[in-house]
């Protein structure tokens, strides 16, 4: 009798496992509404191109490198845990690729991280360019905020409220569904949620809110600096760490002169490391050298207190790197005694 009960229990567990697997499997044709456009997939893509580090890293995080035939536009190196997978994918260009270079890979799916990579005024292609060739195209939901908004130089437009991880989770979930790897997608989402919760739990309990300035880059020391606006992923990082963004502009990437930046007098300056090497000040070390030697910036409290920390520039974009960037800042602030 006991053996029969054990067998019955095993059968029940097997049925649950089979049902769980079938529930997680994608049913094709699949239609996804993406930034107001319905995109239909007859089957899981086999020859995908990731335009933009944000979209490509999600696919790599989902273990889809064998389904990718190309990628482009990488301001930074990949996350360390994705380096091996990244090396297996053909890099079309560190910067903007040509439309012809994308088509030469014979893609059956193209995912883009930015409107400048696949949008009305894209330097690469418009969504309809892919539609005409029956190639399903997908734009990051975090970039959908640009639709109907007055676009800034980088294509996002103004943000009326603080960015959060919701759109990113949507992107992970939809891409995992498109590729029929939903369980992997949920695992990635759960990991990111745990990381955010841990950072928020460690926020200062004394009510002190550090103010931050996030500096992406500048063409030269004399030029305006491209910063992160109030409601950007950088503003989200400040919020996760229990602080505030000292830059109050709702523009995504406001360019400000140093007199205006000095006037904000932030507690912490976050300098981005950008690996593309378009400008000398893409390098974090060059930014720090400028801050310490310029007559004006060297008098800022954050500089005097050595509260200048480094983060990958890609973390300033709405991507999976954002939460890892917050973790890197947290570690440095802890070492400086500014965070427990």
N, C-alpha and C positions, 0 to 999 in steps of 0.2 A: 504493500500500500504506500509506504514511504517513497519507494522508487517511482511509483506512478505520480505522486505529488511533485517530486523533483522534476520528472520529465515534463509534467504539465507546466510547472513554473518556467522551465527553460523554454518551452514552446511559446509561452506568453511573452517572455522577454524577447525572443526572436521576432515575434509578430510586432512588438512595439518598435524594435530596431528597424524592421522593414518599413513599417508605416512612417516612422520618423524620417527615414531616408527618402521615401516617396514624397512626403510632404515638403521636404527641402528642395527637391528637384524642380528645375524650371520647366514649365510647359511651353513649348513653342507651337505656333508663332507667338512671340512675346512683344507686346507694345508698351513702350515707356513714354510718358509725357515728359519732355525735357525742355525746359525754358519756353514753354508754350507750344512746342512742336512735338507731334507724335512720331516716334521712331519705332519701326517694327523690325524684329529679328526673326528670321526663319529658323536659325540654329545658333549655337554658340560660336562666336568668332574664332577663327583659326589663324588669321593673319592681321593682328591688330597693330595700330600705330598709336603711340602715346605722345601727343603734342603738348609739351610742357611737363616739367618735373612733377608737378602736383598730381596730374592724372596718371603719369607713368609709374610713380612710386606707389600709388594705390594698387595698380595692377601687379607690381612686383611684390607688394605686401600680401597679395592674394595668391602668390606662387604661380603667376601666369606668364613668366618670362618665356616659356616654350611656345606660348600663343602670340608672342610679339615679334614683329618683323622690323620694327624701327621705333626710334624715339628722338626727340629734339627739344631744344630750349631748356637747358639746365643751368640756372644761375649758380648752383652749388653742386658739390659732390653728393652722391646718394647717402642716405642714412647708412651707418656702418653695417648694420645687419642686412642691408640690401645690396651691398657692394658686389658680392659674388653673383647674384642674380642679374644685376645691372650690366656686368661685364659680358653677359651672354646675349645682350640685345644690341643690334646695330645702332650706332649713334649717327644720325643724319646730320646734325649740326648742334653745336653748343648754343648758338643763337637761333634766329628764325630760319627754318628750312624753306626751300622753294616748293611750290605746289607740285612741280614735276618730280622732285626728289621723293615726295611722299607717295605719289602715284607709282613711281618706279618699284616700290616694294609690293605692289599688287595687294593692297590692304582690303580686307572685308569688313573693317571697322576702324573708325578714327575717333579717339577721345581727346578733347582739348581742354586745357586748364584755364585758358584766358580768352577773352573776346579778341585780343590782338592776334591770336593764333587761329581762331575760327569765329569770325563775327562780321558784321556789316562793313567794317573798314579794316579787316584783317590784312596783315602783311603776307599771309600765307594763302588762305582760301576762305570763302564764305561757306556757310553750311550748305546752301543750295548747289554749290560747285560739286560737293560730294553726292548730294541727292540726285543730280543729273546722271551720275555714274552708278547709281544704285548701291552706293556705299553708305551704310548707316553711320551717322555722325552724332556725337554726344558732347555737349558742353557742360563743364562743371557747374552744378547748381549754385555754388558760391559766386559764380560769375553772372548769374541771372539778375543780380541786383542792378546791373547796368541797363537792363531793358527799360526804356521809357525815361531814363534819368539823364541829366546833363552829364555827359561823360567827361572825365578828366583825361589827361594825356595818356594814361595807361589803360583806359577802357572801362574801368569799374564804375565811374561816376561817384556821386556823393552817397554816403551811407547815413540813413536817418536813425539807425539804432545800432547798438553794439553787436558785432558779429559774435556768433557762438558756433558750437560744433554741429548744430542740427543739420545744416546743409551738407557738411562733410560726411556725416553719418548717412545721409540720404545718398550721396554719391557712392560711398562704399557699398551700401546695400544694393543699389541699382546695378553697379558694375558687377558685383558678385552674382546677382540674379541673371544678368545678361550672359555671363560666362558659365552659368550653372554651377557655381561654387558658393552657394548661399551660406553654408555652415562656416566656411572660412571667413566670409564677410562679417558674420555675427561675432566670431572670435576676435577679429581685429577691433570691431566697435567696442566690445566689452573691455578689451585691454586699454583702449584710449579713455574710456569712461573711468576706469579704475585709476589711471594716471592723473586725470583731472581732479578726481575726488581726493586723492592723496595730497596734491598740491594745495587744494583749498583747505584741507584739514590742517595744514602747516602754516596757514596765514597768521600774521601777527595777532595776538590776542589782546594787546594793549591799546588797540584803537588807532595806532599810528599807521597811516597810509602813505607809503612811499610814492612819490611822483616820478614818472619815467619819461624820458625822451628816447625814441627809437630812430636811429639814424641809418638809413639804408646805404646811401652813397652820395657823391657829389662829383661833377665833372672836374673840378679843381678846388683848391682851398679858397679861392676868391669868389667862387660861384655859390649860388644858393644850395642848401642841402635838401635832399629828398628825404622826408621824414614819414612816419606813419601817422595817419590821421586818428582822430578821437575814437571812432567806432570800428576800426580795423581789427584784424587778428592780433596785432600788437596791443591794441587797447584791451582786447580779451585777455591777453597774457598778463597785462598789468592787473586786471580785475581778478584773475585766477590766483595771482600772488598776493592779493589783498591790497593792491595799490590803485593808482589812477594814471591815466595818460595826461601828461602836462600839455600836450598839443590838443587844442579844442576845436580845430578845424574838422568839418565833416568830410572834407575831400579825402580820397583814398591815399594819395601820396602828395601832400602839399609840399611845395618848394619854398623854404623860408630862408631869409638872410640871417646871419649869425647874431646880429643885434637883437632880433626878435626871439631867437632861440635862447640867448643868454638871459633875456628878460623872464623867461619861464622858470629859471632857476630850479631845475629838477633835482631830486635827491639822487637819482641814478640815471646814467646815460648808457644805453645799450647800443653798441656799435656792431653793425652787421659785417660778417665775413662773406664776401661775394667772390666766388671762384672764377667767374667768367673773365676777369681782368680786362674789362672794357676801359675802366678808368683807374688811375693810381689809387684813388681813395675807395676803390672797391675792397681793398685789403683792410682788415681790422687794425693791423699794426700801424698803417699809414694814418688812419683816423685818430688813433690814440696819440700818435706823435704830434699831429696837428693840435689836438685838444690841449696837450701839455705845453706846447711851445708858442702858440698864438697868444699875443698879449691880452686879448679879450677873453677867449675861452678858458685860458689857464686860471682865471680868477673865479670860475664857476665853482660852487660848493661841491658838486659831484666830482669835479676834477681834483680839487684840493683834497677831498676825502678819499681819493682813489676809488670812488664808486663808479668806475667805468668797466662794464662787463661786455663780453663778446657772445654773439649769437649768430647762427647761420642766417643769411639773408632770406633764404627760402622759408624760414619759420615766420617771416613777416607776411607771407602770402597765406591765403586760406587753404591750408594743406595739412596732411598728417604730420608734417614737421613742426607745426605750430606748438603742439603740446610738448614735443621733445625740446623745442627751444625754450619753453617755459621751465622745463626741468633743468636745462643747462644754466639758465639765469639763477634759479633757486640755489643750485650748488655753489655758484660763485658768490652769491649774496651771503650764504651761510658761512663760507670761508672768510668773508669780510666782517662777519659779526652783525650783519644787517638783517639776518633771518635765522631763526632757530631751527 
